[in-house]
Amino acid sequence: MTEATTVPPGSAPPAERSSGPHGGRVLALLLLGHFMAILDVNIVNVALPTLRADLGASGSGLQLVVAGYVIAFAVLLITGARLGRLHGHRRAFHAGLAVFTLASLACGLAPGTWWLVAFRFLQGAGAALMSPQVMSLLQRTFTGAARGRALGLYAAVTSGGVVAGQIAGGLLVSADLFGAGWRTVFLVNVPIGALLLAAGPRVLPRDEGSRDGGLDLPGLLVLTPAVLLFAVPLILGHDLGWPAWGWVSLAAAAVLLPAFVAVERGVAARGGRPLISGRVLRAPGLPLALAVLVFGPGSWGSFLFTTTLHLQGDLELTPLQSGLAFVPCVATFALVGLTWSRLPERWHGWTIAAGFLLAAAGYAVLGPLAGGGVPYEVLTGVIGLGLGVLPIVMTAALRHVPADAAADASGLLLTMMQLGQVVGIATIGTLFLTLARDGGSTRHAEYATGWALAASALIAAVPALALARRTR
């Protein structure tokens, strides 16, 4: 294996790189790293009951194990992209991969719940630095039809990795390798990460970075506490009896929101690059897409969290069985992703609304199915078919964004998708855990949660309808 050829900043890579064997190794390395980052959003879900029994974790502790990763991933995603631009995408990818791999090892060896929560935040930070570099390196390495194939595989990994996490988690926990139980869902990243770190310097193309723009540290220093002050009391409140500090925290988050807007305007006025650009937000249809991406993925993240607990709760499925229950979701989600572009363009916007209405119908029958009967595989297939429209939301949102602002717009949309999951887990997940604790039955909790999930999907359908009219 020879050293990768240096690619000067801003120059196009040689066309032959995309067709040679070296290009295949670049593609495999980048997509495997990205797949690990996406997989770890939900791979821990199936392990939650086992983790709770082993560590004695509370319901809020379980929520933070899941949401902590997503919070760090979402808040730092745009900053991670900026670091790649400033210091070189290859260097940033390796740094993020190293942090992610070491944090995975720490998660797998965590002696208690709160250690695990802390390491999950660190793992999410590593993913936020690693993942944004993948798209940039793919664009620099491949040209023409090869670039199209590479980006298609990237999209498939992004959409399929979330659900694949459920299946992989079930397989690993059921295998109970070396008696490690739930710890294997984290430790599996360590040998893979070490292999990628060893191969990366010899495979990935060099780039020197650019000093154009900056990090927007003021925006980051306001946004991060705002998200934490909002999410943490919602997650911890039900276990602690909704203490006064929780309400103070929520009020402080509400104050920091307009402060963040003011800081971003100040950064733009000084000629800097704010995390969230007003120019991007003014693009036709983009604010509506952001609203869709809060409530749609919010329902999805909380559905995976709560349904996994129910499948291994009152329905007494094994981790493997509960993971396999989501296999049809992968198939139907992929079906939509592979076929929607064949529809006439005037139908795209209406397809988004129809998808969320279908997902809402699937969520609404969670209650009747909570006691068993119709296999959950049917239900997850319906919901996956509905939520498969999420890639169409991204396309519709970016249609009128200027080319030089597309990277920032894409980062903002991905950030909102992750924050939507945090909100869903913090609110609907709390509802489930509170009802399961009070009633002692996950069946009762699942019944009520289904209506909350249906409401979230219906709310997402409203701006989706407006987006259809705006972007047609």
Backbone torsions as a table, in degrees:
resi	resn	phi	psi	omega
1	MET	NA	126.6	-176.1
2	THR	-100.8	162.7	179.3
3	GLU	-64.8	138.4	179.4
4	ALA	-66.1	144.2	178.3
5	THR	-70.1	138.4	178.7
6	THR	-68.6	136.2	175.9
7	VAL	-111.1	112.6	-179.1
8	PRO	-60.4	148.2	179.4
9	PRO	-58.1	134.3	176.1
10	GLY	81.6	-6.7	-179.4
11	SER	-93.5	155.5	177.9
12	ALA	-80.4	142.0	178.5
13	PRO	-73.4	157.9	179.6
14	PRO	-64.5	141.4	-174.7
15	ALA	-63.1	-34.5	-175.8
16	GLU	-66.6	-19.2	180.0
17	ARG	-61.4	-34.1	-176.0
18	SER	-71.5	-21.7	-175.8
19	SER	-106.3	-13.0	-178.3
20	GLY	-82.3	171.8	179.9
21	PRO	-64.4	-29.7	179.7
22	HIS	-63.4	-38.6	178.0
23	GLY	-62.0	-35.8	177.0
24	GLY	-64.8	-35.8	178.6
25	ARG	-70.7	-38.5	175.8
26	VAL	-59.2	-47.9	-178.7
27	LEU	-60.8	-46.8	-178.8
28	ALA	-62.5	-42.3	-178.0
29	LEU	-65.4	-47.2	-177.6
30	LEU	-65.8	-44.8	-177.7
31	LEU	-68.5	-32.8	177.7
32	LEU	-68.1	-40.9	176.2
33	GLY	-63.0	-44.1	179.4
34	HIS	-65.4	-38.5	179.8
35	PHE	-62.3	-40.2	177.8
36	MET	-61.3	-43.1	-178.6
37	ALA	-63.6	-43.0	-179.9
38	ILE	-71.8	-39.7	-179.2
39	LEU	-57.9	-38.6	-173.8
40	ASP	-76.0	-4.6	172.3
41	VAL	-62.8	-41.3	-173.6
42	ASN	-126.7	0.6	-177.7
43	ILE	-62.4	-26.5	-177.2
44	VAL	-78.7	-16.5	-175.4
45	ASN	-55.3	-48.5	-175.8
46	VAL	-66.7	-25.2	-178.3
47	ALA	-85.6	-3.9	-172.9
48	LEU	-59.1	-47.1	179.1
49	PRO	-61.2	-39.6	178.0
50	THR	-66.3	-41.4	179.0
51	LEU	-63.0	-42.5	179.0
52	ARG	-60.7	-43.2	-179.4
53	ALA	-67.3	-35.8	-176.0
54	ASP	-77.4	-44.9	-175.4
55	LEU	-99.0	-7.4	-176.1
56	GLY	67.1	35.2	-175.8
57	ALA	-71.4	143.9	174.3
58	SER	-79.9	171.7	177.2
59	GLY	-61.6	-41.4	179.2
60	SER	-67.6	-34.1	175.8
61	GLY	-61.7	-42.0	177.6
62	LEU	-62.6	-42.1	179.0
63	GLN	-61.2	-41.1	-178.7
64	LEU	-71.3	-29.5	175.5
65	VAL	-61.7	-39.4	178.4
66	VAL	-79.5	-51.1	-171.8
67	ALA	-74.8	-28.1	-178.6
68	GLY	-58.6	-43.0	177.5
69	TYR	-61.7	-45.7	-175.9
70	VAL	-69.1	-37.9	178.9
71	ILE	-60.1	-51.7	-179.2
72	ALA	-62.8	-41.4	179.4
73	PHE	-60.0	-46.9	-175.5
74	ALA	-69.2	-47.5	-174.0
75	VAL	-67.6	-34.8	-173.2
76	LEU	-98.6	0.8	-174.6
77	LEU	-61.4	-48.8	-178.7
78	ILE	-66.9	-39.6	177.6
79	THR	-63.3	-38.3	176.8
80	GLY	-60.8	-40.6	177.9
81	ALA	-64.0	-40.5	179.3
82	ARG	-65.1	-39.7	178.7
83	LEU	-61.7	-38.1	176.7
84	GLY	-63.6	-40.9	179.5
85	ARG	-65.6	-38.0	-176.2
86	LEU	-76.7	-42.8	-170.2
87	HIS	-112.2	0.9	-179.8
88	GLY	104.3	133.0	-175.5
89	HIS	-69.0	-37.0	179.8
90	ARG	-64.8	-45.3	-179.7
91	ARG	-62.7	-42.3	-179.0
92	ALA	-68.3	-37.5	178.1
93	PHE	-61.8	-46.1	-179.9
94	HIS	-64.5	-41.1	179.5
95	ALA	-63.7	-45.1	178.5
96	GLY	-64.2	-40.3	178.8
97	LEU	-64.0	-39.9	178.9
98	ALA	-63.8	-45.0	178.8
99	VAL	-63.5	-44.0	-179.6
100	PHE	-61.4	-43.7	-177.5
101	THR	-67.3	-45.3	179.1
102	LEU	-65.6	-39.3	178.0
103	ALA	-66.6	-34.9	176.4
104	SER	-62.6	-42.2	176.7
105	LEU	-61.8	-44.0	179.4
106	ALA	-63.3	-40.1	177.3
107	CYS	-61.0	-44.1	-178.6
108	GLY	-66.4	-22.2	-179.8
109	LEU	-105.7	4.8	-174.3
110	ALA	-56.8	130.1	-178.7
111	PRO	-83.1	-12.0	-177.6
112	GLY	-157.7	171.6	-175.3
113	THR	-60.3	-46.9	-173.0
114	TRP	-75.2	-27.5	168.9
115	TRP	-62.4	-44.0	-179.8
116	LEU	-62.4	-41.9	178.3
117	VAL	-59.9	-45.8	-179.5
118	ALA	-62.0	-43.2	-179.0
119	PHE	-69.1	-29.9	176.9
120	ARG	-67.1	-38.1	174.4
121	PHE	-60.4	-44.5	179.7
122	LEU	-64.4	-39.5	177.7
123	GLN	-62.1	-42.0	177.5
124	GLY	-63.9	-35.7	177.4
125	ALA	-65.0	-41.4	176.8
126	GLY	-62.4	-41.8	178.6
127	ALA	-63.5	-37.6	-179.5
128	ALA	-67.0	-27.9	176.1
129	LEU	-82.9	-34.0	-176.5
130	MET	-78.1	-50.4	-168.4
131	SER	-62.5	-41.6	-178.2
132	PRO	-62.6	-22.5	-178.1
133	GLN	-74.3	-21.7	-175.1
134	VAL	-62.5	-49.6	180.0
135	MET	-59.9	-44.3	-178.7
136	SER	-63.6	-43.7	-179.3
137	LEU	-68.6	-34.2	175.6
138	LEU	-64.0	-42.9	-179.1
139	GLN	-67.4	-31.9	179.9
140	ARG	-78.6	-25.2	-172.7
141	THR	-93.9	-32.0	-173.4
142	PHE	-114.7	149.8	177.9
143	THR	-132.6	162.7	173.5
144	GLY	57.5	-137.8	-177.5
145	ALA	-64.3	-31.7	179.3
146	ALA	-64.3	-36.9	177.2
147	ARG	-65.2	-41.1	178.8
148	GLY	-60.3	-42.8	178.7
149	ARG	-65.6	-41.1	-179.5
150	ALA	-63.6	-43.8	-179.9
151	LEU	-69.6	-30.8	175.3
152	GLY	-65.3	-41.2	176.8
153	LEU	-66.8	-36.2	176.8
154	TYR	-60.4	-44.8	179.1
155	ALA	-63.7	-39.7	179.4
156	ALA	-64.6	-41.3	178.4
157	VAL	-64.8	-40.7	-178.8
158	THR	-64.2	-46.4	-176.6
159	SER	-76.7	-38.2	-176.8
160	GLY	-81.5	-22.7	-176.0
161	GLY	-64.0	-33.7	-177.7
162	VAL	-63.1	-49.2	-178.8
163	VAL	-75.2	-35.1	178.4
164	ALA	-59.5	-27.4	176.9
165	GLY	-59.5	-38.4	178.4
166	GLN	-62.1	-44.4	-177.5
167	ILE	-69.3	-46.6	-179.7
168	ALA	-61.6	-40.1	178.1
169	GLY	-60.9	-42.3	179.1
170	GLY	-63.6	-41.8	179.6
171	LEU	-64.2	-44.3	-176.5
172	LEU	-69.0	-43.6	-179.3
173	VAL	-66.2	-40.9	-179.7
174	SER	-67.1	-36.1	179.3
175	ALA	-66.4	-31.8	177.6
176	ASP	49.5	52.3	-176.8
177	LEU	-60.3	128.0	178.7
178	PHE	55.5	23.9	-179.9
179	GLY	69.5	19.3	-175.5
180	ALA	-82.8	-14.7	176.4
181	GLY	57.3	-127.4	-176.6
182	TRP	-65.1	-22.5	-175.7
183	ARG	-64.5	-22.9	-178.4
184	THR	-66.8	-24.6	-179.7
185	VAL	-66.2	-21.2	175.2
186	PHE	-98.3	-42.1	-175.6
187	LEU	-66.2	-23.5	180.0
188	VAL	-62.3	-24.7	179.4
189	ASN	-72.2	-23.9	-169.9
190	VAL	-66.5	-53.4	178.8
191	PRO	-64.7	-35.2	179.1
192	ILE	-66.5	-45.8	178.6
193	GLY	-61.7	-41.0	179.0
194	ALA	-63.3	-40.3	178.4
195	LEU	-63.3	-44.1	-180.0
196	LEU	-66.7	-37.9	178.2
197	LEU	-65.0	-35.2	178.8
198	ALA	-71.8	-37.6	-176.0
199	ALA	-83.9	-30.0	-172.7
200	GLY	-53.8	-50.3	-178.1
201	PRO	-60.2	-23.5	-178.8
202	ARG	-94.8	-12.3	-174.0
203	VAL	-111.3	-45.1	-172.2
204	LEU	-75.9	142.8	-179.9
205	PRO	-69.4	146.3	178.0
206	ARG	-77.3	149.4	169.5
207	ASP	-152.2	148.1	-171.7
208	GLU	-96.5	-7.9	-178.9
209	GLY	83.6	174.4	-177.8
210	SER	-141.5	143.8	179.6
211	ARG	-91.6	13.6	178.4
212	ASP	-71.7	125.9	179.1
213	GLY	83.4	-159.9	-178.3
214	GLY	-163.4	-169.4	-173.7
215	LEU	-91.7	-19.8	-173.6
216	ASP	56.8	59.2	177.7
217	LEU	-63.5	-37.5	177.4
218	PRO	-58.5	-43.1	178.6
219	GLY	-63.4	-42.1	179.9
220	LEU	-64.1	-38.3	-177.9
221	LEU	-71.2	-18.2	175.3
222	VAL	-95.5	-41.0	-176.9
223	LEU	-65.4	-42.6	-175.9
224	THR	-59.9	-53.4	178.0
225	PRO	-64.9	-29.9	179.1
226	ALA	-62.4	-44.8	179.4
227	VAL	-66.4	-43.2	-179.7
228	LEU	-65.1	-43.1	-179.5
229	LEU	-64.9	-25.0	177.2
230	PHE	-83.7	-47.2	-171.7
231	ALA	-77.6	-41.8	-172.4
232	VAL	-62.2	-47.5	178.9
233	PRO	-64.9	-30.7	176.8
234	LEU	-66.8	-35.3	-178.7
235	ILE	-76.9	-42.2	-175.2
236	LEU	-87.2	-18.4	-170.7
237	GLY	-56.5	-44.0	-173.9
238	HIS	-69.3	-29.1	178.1
239	ASP	-78.6	-29.6	-175.0
240	LEU	-99.4	5.2	178.9
241	GLY	76.2	28.9	178.2
242	TRP	50.3	67.2	-178.9
243	PRO	-69.0	167.1	-176.5
244	ALA	-63.3	-35.8	-177.8
245	TRP	-62.6	-27.7	178.8
246	GLY	-66.2	-41.8	178.5
247	TRP	-69.3	-36.2	176.0
248	VAL	-63.7	-40.2	179.2
249	SER	-62.7	-44.2	178.7
250	LEU	-63.6	-38.8	178.0
251	ALA	-65.2	-39.8	178.7
252	ALA	-64.2	-37.7	177.1
253	ALA	-62.0	-39.8	178.8
254	ALA	-65.1	-32.6	178.2
255	VAL	-73.0	-38.2	-177.5
256	LEU	-70.2	-22.2	-179.6
257	LEU	-62.3	-54.3	176.2
258	PRO	-65.1	-28.3	176.6
259	ALA	-64.4	-39.2	178.1
260	PHE	-63.4	-41.4	178.1
261	VAL	-60.4	-43.4	-179.6
262	ALA	-65.3	-41.4	178.7
263	VAL	-62.4	-43.6	-179.5
264	GLU	-63.5	-38.6	177.1
265	ARG	-64.8	-38.3	178.5
266	GLY	-65.4	-40.2	178.0
267	VAL	-62.0	-44.5	179.5
268	ALA	-64.5	-39.2	-178.9
269	ALA	-65.0	-29.6	179.2
270	ARG	-86.3	5.6	177.8
271	GLY	86.9	10.0	178.8
272	GLY	-86.8	-176.9	178.8
273	ARG	-113.3	100.5	-179.4
274	PRO	-67.1	157.7	176.7
275	LEU	-57.0	-43.3	179.7
276	ILE	-121.0	108.0	-175.3
277	SER	-83.7	135.3	175.6
278	GLY	-62.1	-33.0	178.0
279	ARG	-62.8	-40.1	178.1
280	VAL	-67.1	-43.8	-177.4
281	LEU	-64.5	-24.6	-179.5
282	ARG	-82.4	-4.6	178.4
283	ALA	-63.2	135.0	-177.7
284	PRO	-55.6	127.6	175.6
285	GLY	88.7	-17.3	-174.0
286	LEU	-69.2	-43.5	176.7
287	PRO	-58.7	-37.2	177.7
288	LEU	-65.3	-40.8	178.2
289	ALA	-63.4	-37.4	178.1
290	LEU	-62.1	-39.5	177.9
291	ALA	-64.5	-41.9	177.4
292	VAL	-60.3	-40.6	-174.4
293	LEU	-79.5	-3.6	169.8
294	VAL	-86.1	-49.4	-172.7
295	PHE	-84.6	-32.7	179.3
296	GLY	-67.1	-62.4	176.3
297	PRO	-62.3	-25.8	176.3
298	GLY	-62.0	-41.5	177.2
299	SER	-68.4	-35.5	-178.1
300	TRP	-66.7	-49.4	-178.9
301	GLY	-61.4	-41.5	-179.3
302	SER	-74.0	-29.9	175.8
303	PHE	-62.8	-45.8	178.7
304	LEU	-62.3	-42.3	-178.1
305	PHE	-64.9	-51.5	-173.9
306	THR	-75.0	-40.1	-176.8
307	THR	-68.0	-35.5	176.4
308	THR	-61.3	-43.1	178.6
309	LEU	-63.4	-36.9	-179.9
310	HIS	-72.2	-42.5	-179.3
311	LEU	-60.2	-37.6	178.1
312	GLN	-93.2	0.8	177.5
313	GLY	-95.8	-103.9	-176.9
314	ASP	-63.3	-31.7	-179.5
315	LEU	-82.3	-11.8	171.1
316	GLU	56.2	38.5	174.2
317	LEU	-81.0	154.7	174.9
318	THR	-76.6	163.8	176.3
319	PRO	-54.9	-39.7	179.4
320	LEU	-65.4	-44.7	-179.9
321	GLN	-63.6	-41.4	-179.5
322	SER	-68.3	-35.1	176.2
323	GLY	-66.7	-41.6	-179.6
324	LEU	-68.3	-20.9	178.5
325	ALA	-62.6	-18.4	-178.6
326	PHE	-97.8	2.0	179.6
327	VAL	-57.9	-45.5	178.8
328	PRO	-58.9	-27.4	178.2
329	CYS	-62.6	-40.1	177.9
330	VAL	-61.5	-45.3	-176.0
331	ALA	-65.3	-47.4	-177.4
332	THR	-72.0	-35.8	176.1
333	PHE	-61.7	-45.1	179.5
334	ALA	-65.6	-36.4	179.3
335	LEU	-58.8	-46.2	178.0
336	VAL	-65.1	-43.4	-178.6
337	GLY	-61.5	-30.8	-178.2
338	LEU	-87.8	-16.0	-171.8
339	THR	-117.6	-17.8	-171.1
340	TRP	-63.6	-31.7	-177.6
341	SER	-67.2	-15.2	178.5
342	ARG	-80.1	-13.2	178.4
343	LEU	-73.9	152.7	174.4
344	PRO	-56.8	142.0	-174.5
345	GLU	-58.6	-32.7	-178.7
346	ARG	-66.9	-15.3	179.3
347	TRP	-89.9	-14.4	-170.8
348	HIS	-58.0	-48.4	-178.0
349	GLY	-61.8	-40.9	-179.7
350	TRP	-70.9	-28.7	176.9
351	THR	-64.2	-34.9	178.2
352	ILE	-61.0	-50.7	-179.6
353	ALA	-61.5	-41.6	179.6
354	ALA	-62.9	-37.3	179.2
355	GLY	-62.5	-44.4	-179.8
356	PHE	-70.7	-32.0	174.7
357	LEU	-65.9	-38.8	177.1
358	LEU	-65.8	-42.1	177.4
359	ALA	-61.9	-40.4	178.7
360	ALA	-61.1	-40.3	177.7
361	ALA	-63.5	-40.2	177.6
362	GLY	-63.6	-43.5	178.0
363	TYR	-63.1	-35.9	-175.3
364	ALA	-65.3	-23.9	179.9
365	VAL	-95.0	8.5	175.3
366	LEU	-58.0	-40.0	-178.8
367	GLY	-60.3	-55.0	178.6
368	PRO	-60.0	-27.5	-179.7
369	LEU	-90.3	-5.0	-172.9
370	ALA	-61.4	-25.6	-179.5
371	GLY	-91.2	5.4	-177.8
372	GLY	106.7	-147.2	-179.3
373	GLY	87.1	-111.7	179.0
374	VAL	-62.7	131.2	-177.5
375	PRO	-58.4	141.1	178.3
376	TYR	-63.2	-21.8	178.4
377	GLU	-58.7	-36.1	177.8
378	VAL	-64.0	-44.2	-178.0
379	LEU	-65.1	-46.5	-179.2
380	THR	-64.8	-31.7	176.6
381	GLY	-63.9	-42.2	178.5
382	VAL	-64.3	-45.1	-178.4
383	ILE	-66.4	-40.5	176.8
384	GLY	-62.1	-37.5	177.7
385	LEU	-62.7	-41.0	179.7
386	GLY	-69.2	-47.7	-176.5
387	LEU	-78.7	-4.1	174.3
388	GLY	-63.9	-8.5	-179.9
389	VAL	-80.3	-4.5	-177.3
390	LEU	-55.9	-41.2	176.5
391	PRO	-61.0	-29.0	178.5
392	ILE	-68.6	-35.1	177.2
393	VAL	-58.8	-46.3	-179.4
394	MET	-60.6	-43.6	-178.9
395	THR	-64.4	-45.7	179.9
396	ALA	-63.6	-37.0	-178.6
397	ALA	-68.3	-35.2	-175.2
398	LEU	-88.9	-3.8	-173.7
399	ARG	-59.9	-37.8	-175.3
400	HIS	-110.1	15.8	177.8
401	VAL	-84.8	133.0	177.4
402	PRO	-56.8	147.1	-175.3
403	ALA	-58.0	-38.9	-176.9
404	ASP	-75.5	-7.8	177.6
405	ALA	-109.8	4.7	-174.6
406	ALA	-63.7	-37.7	-178.5
407	ALA	-64.4	-45.0	179.1
408	ASP	-65.7	-38.4	179.3
409	ALA	-65.4	-42.5	178.7
410	SER	-62.6	-42.6	177.9
411	GLY	-62.0	-39.6	178.7
412	LEU	-65.1	-42.4	179.8
413	LEU	-64.6	-43.3	178.2
414	LEU	-65.1	-37.6	177.5
415	THR	-62.5	-43.4	-179.4
416	MET	-66.6	-34.3	176.1
417	MET	-61.3	-43.5	-179.7
418	GLN	-69.2	-42.8	178.9
419	LEU	-64.8	-33.2	176.0
420	GLY	-60.3	-39.7	177.1
421	GLN	-65.4	-38.9	177.9
422	VAL	-60.5	-46.3	179.9
423	VAL	-62.5	-42.7	179.9
424	GLY	-62.6	-45.4	179.9
425	ILE	-66.4	-38.2	-178.1
426	ALA	-70.1	-32.6	-175.5
427	THR	-98.3	-61.6	-177.9
428	ILE	-70.3	-35.2	175.2
429	GLY	-62.4	-38.3	177.3
430	THR	-65.4	-40.8	177.5
431	LEU	-58.2	-47.2	-179.7
432	PHE	-60.4	-49.1	-176.6
433	LEU	-65.5	-36.4	178.9
434	THR	-66.5	-44.6	-179.6
435	LEU	-69.3	-38.2	178.9
436	ALA	-65.3	-35.8	178.8
437	ARG	-72.0	-44.5	-176.9
438	ASP	-71.1	-40.4	-177.3
439	GLY	-94.9	-14.0	-179.7
440	GLY	71.5	6.4	-176.3
441	SER	-129.0	124.3	175.1
442	THR	-70.7	-21.2	177.9
443	ARG	-64.4	-45.0	178.0
444	HIS	-63.3	-43.5	-179.6
445	ALA	-65.4	-39.4	-179.8
446	GLU	-64.7	-35.5	179.8
447	TYR	-61.3	-49.4	-178.8
448	ALA	-69.5	-38.0	-179.0
449	THR	-62.8	-35.2	179.5
450	GLY	-57.1	-40.7	179.2
451	TRP	-68.6	-37.0	177.6
452	ALA	-65.6	-40.5	177.6
453	LEU	-64.9	-41.4	178.5
454	ALA	-62.3	-40.1	178.7
455	ALA	-63.2	-40.7	179.3
456	SER	-62.8	-42.8	179.1
457	ALA	-66.8	-37.5	177.7
458	LEU	-65.9	-39.3	177.2
459	ILE	-62.5	-39.8	177.6
460	ALA	-63.5	-30.9	-178.8
461	ALA	-68.5	-25.8	-177.5
462	VAL	-66.3	-56.9	175.7
463	PRO	-65.5	-23.3	176.8
464	ALA	-64.0	-41.3	176.5
465	LEU	-63.8	-41.6	177.8
466	ALA	-65.5	-37.3	178.0
467	LEU	-64.3	-37.5	178.7
468	ALA	-62.5	-40.9	179.8
469	ARG	-72.3	-33.7	-175.1
470	ARG	-75.3	-35.4	-172.1
471	THR	-103.3	4.2	-177.4
472	ARG	-71.9	NA	NA
